[in-house]
Amino acid sequence: MNSGIEEILEFKCCNLLEMNLELIFQNLGDVPLPVPNKFILENGAEREEFANVYPPWKQTIAPRDYASIYCSMDERIWDKFQNVIITDEKGNESAFPIPGNYQ
């Protein structure tokens, strides 16, 4: 109880350290949705894909529920991008602005 995710994962199995970024997804629909296991950062001219996320296996979000993915992110890299792009299972992209990153 009241343990951080890093402490739990390090103790349990994975020795995952310095995971400082959490992306939280909410399913607002009525059908289960897959959770992305990668994401793209974009600033108009530049795009960089990040697939080294935890958990790496497929997850599904039940209707009106939440799920998260975690990764280690250098703050200097994060700060140079304006949007997080998520790709669905059909290849459609959705862009979400990063609050405060409007260079």
C-alpha positions as CSV (number, residue, x, y, z in Angstrom):
1,M,0.0,0.0,0.0
2,N,1.2,3.5,-0.9
3,S,4.2,2.2,-2.8
4,G,5.3,3.9,-6.0
5,I,5.1,1.8,-9.2
6,E,8.9,1.7,-9.5
7,E,9.3,0.3,-6.1
8,I,6.7,-2.4,-6.8
9,L,8.1,-3.4,-10.1
10,E,11.7,-3.4,-8.9
11,F,10.7,-5.6,-6.0
12,K,8.4,-7.9,-8.0
13,C,10.3,-8.7,-11.2
14,C,11.5,-6.2,-13.5
15,N,14.1,-3.9,-12.1
16,L,12.7,-1.0,-14.1
17,L,14.3,2.2,-12.8
18,E,13.9,5.8,-13.6
19,M,10.6,5.6,-15.2
20,N,9.6,9.2,-15.1
21,L,6.8,9.4,-17.7
22,E,3.3,8.0,-17.4
23,L,0.8,8.3,-20.2
24,I,-2.8,7.7,-19.0
25,F,-5.5,6.6,-21.4
26,Q,-9.3,6.7,-20.7
27,N,-11.8,4.8,-22.8
28,L,-14.8,7.1,-23.2
29,G,-16.6,4.7,-25.5
30,D,-18.8,1.6,-25.0
31,V,-16.5,-1.0,-26.4
32,P,-13.1,-2.3,-25.2
33,L,-10.0,-0.6,-26.8
34,P,-6.4,-1.6,-27.0
35,V,-3.8,0.4,-25.1
36,P,-1.0,1.7,-27.3
37,N,2.3,0.0,-26.6
38,K,4.3,2.8,-28.3
39,F,3.9,6.5,-29.0
40,I,5.4,9.3,-31.2
41,L,6.5,12.7,-30.2
42,E,6.2,15.4,-32.9
43,N,6.9,19.1,-33.3
44,G,5.8,19.7,-36.8
45,A,9.1,19.1,-38.5
46,E,10.4,16.3,-36.4
47,R,8.9,13.0,-35.2
48,E,10.5,10.4,-32.9
49,E,8.9,7.0,-32.0
50,F,9.2,5.5,-28.5
51,A,8.4,1.8,-28.2
52,N,10.4,1.1,-25.0
53,V,7.3,1.3,-22.7
54,Y,6.1,-0.8,-19.8
55,P,4.1,-2.9,-20.0
56,P,5.2,-4.1,-23.4
57,W,2.4,-6.6,-23.7
58,K,-1.1,-5.9,-25.1
59,Q,-3.6,-4.4,-22.7
60,T,-7.3,-3.6,-23.2
61,I,-9.2,-0.7,-21.6
62,A,-12.7,-1.6,-20.6
63,P,-15.4,1.1,-21.4
64,R,-15.1,4.1,-19.1
65,D,-11.9,2.7,-17.5
66,Y,-8.3,3.8,-17.5
67,A,-4.9,2.3,-18.3
68,S,-1.3,3.6,-18.3
69,I,2.0,3.0,-20.0
70,Y,5.3,4.1,-18.5
71,C,8.8,4.9,-19.8
72,S,12.0,6.7,-19.1
73,M,12.1,10.0,-20.8
74,D,14.9,12.6,-20.9
75,E,13.3,15.9,-20.0
76,R,15.3,17.7,-22.7
77,I,13.8,15.4,-25.4
78,W,10.2,15.8,-24.0
79,D,10.5,19.6,-23.9
80,K,11.4,19.9,-27.6
81,F,8.1,18.3,-28.8
82,Q,4.6,19.7,-28.9
83,N,2.4,16.7,-29.5
84,V,2.0,13.0,-28.4
85,I,0.8,10.9,-31.3
86,I,-1.0,7.6,-30.7
87,T,-1.6,5.2,-33.6
88,D,-4.6,2.8,-33.4
89,E,-4.7,-0.7,-34.7
90,K,-5.8,0.5,-38.1
91,G,-2.9,3.0,-38.5
92,N,-5.0,6.1,-37.8
93,E,-3.1,8.7,-35.8
94,S,-4.5,10.9,-33.1
95,A,-2.4,13.9,-31.8
96,F,-2.6,15.3,-28.3
97,P,-0.9,18.5,-27.3
98,I,1.7,18.5,-24.6
99,P,0.7,21.2,-22.1
100,G,3.3,23.9,-21.9
101,N,5.3,22.8,-24.9
102,Y,4.3,25.4,-27.4
103,Q,7.7,26.6,-28.8
